[in-house]
Amino acid sequence: MVNRSFVVGVGMTKFEKPGSRDWEYPDMAKEAVGKALADAGVAYGLVEQAYAGSVYGAMGQRALYEVGMTGLPVMTVSNACATGSSALYLARQSVRGGLADCVLALGMEKMQKGSLGAGMGASSVTIIDHHLRSMTAGRPWEMDKAPMPQMFGNAGREHMEKYGSAPEHYAWIGWKNHKHSVNNPYAQFQTEYSLDDVKNAKMIFDPLTKLQCSPTSDGAAAAVIASERFVDEHDLWDQAVEIAGHHISTDTAESFEDNSSIEVVGFGCTRRAAARAMAEAEVAIDDVDVIELHDCFSANELITYEALGMAPVGEGHKLVDAADTTYGGRWVVNPSGGLISKGHPLGATGLAQCAELTWQLRGKADARQVENARVALQHNIGLGSACAVAVYKPAS
């Protein structure tokens, strides 16, 4: 028998510019986990397992020593920018499989300015070398540009060439997400910009300006995942949010066959994960009210509209034209401000998305609250590649 799984507590630090606060990753973990446990009303001694995620080498055991030393098994997870959602996925699997009734998922990252352009050790093999080869087979490589904005910028260029989207569509997404983050006290940026500010910001890789790119960030987020039995025993139904579906997908050979930049940055990966997660949750995209989407760059948000089925392939920009992904539209996408404005401490991002959607479904998102939110979807990708999609519903 497969057990149901519920988020019963969430917590996160404020996401901050690297170096702006004197702290290390164990300090971040202690703050985020402490908040999640307090939100759940659960003592750390009741946690039976922990999955702790970091891309840049933080150790889960060391991080959790600051919370308590109970002897519980701690597994450190690294899965590129999908690390936080991968820790969440594993915590849920432990509950679903009956291995534990209360599991902690933690994501954290202490970054350096510009670290997304850096290598990750002595090996000459990088997590994106296969993707770079495919992209450069179809488009010229600009040696003076960082790889990540170039990959996602090229996906935006491909969409413009094939389907008629324009730089203004990508700029609007950046404007929207910065506007949303004004009401998020955990966001790295809380400044509202005009659309012209976004369009006229420093060009990083055409069509992407600085205000359409996620920053490097420090921060942590955590969630307490529990079984139905645990929720019953501890009377947590009023705060429980069910993870009704969760799937992680990787690339297939088809991702690289046509040297498509859109495919290289995870379009097919997203489509497969979303289909599986929504099927498990027994929902369609039209049932979803609020979405936290991996907008590492504004171009990725637009092409992901299509991968999730929110618009037909080639028509994602029409959602922008209709303002259908903000308050008053068909879906509210990234009420937190998304990666672009909330920040992107790599290992923490997926669990920060989980926290935002949990607050939304509880009706506790304050000025960010999406009216009558009943079904939420989370999308978190890491090139290399991993794509995680989760569907949340209020407990019933």
Protein Blocks (a to p, Z undefined) as FASTA:
>chain_A
ZZddddfbdcddddddehiaccdfklmmmmmmmmmmmmnopafklpmbdcdddfkopafk
lmmmmnocehpacddddehjklmmmmmmmmmmmmmnopafbdcddddddddehklmpceb
jbfbdfklmmmmmmmmmpccdfkbcfklmmmmmmmmmmmmmnopafklmmmmmmmmmmmm
mmmmkbmblcdcdfklmmmmccfbdcbdfklcccddddddddddddfklmmmnopmlmpc
cdfbdcdddddfklmmnopaklmnopmmmmmmmmmmmmmnopafklpmbdcddffbfklm
mmmmmmnopacehilmmmmmnopabghiabdghknnpjmlnopcfklmmmmmmmmmmmmm
nopnojmlcghiabdcdddddehiacddddddddZZ
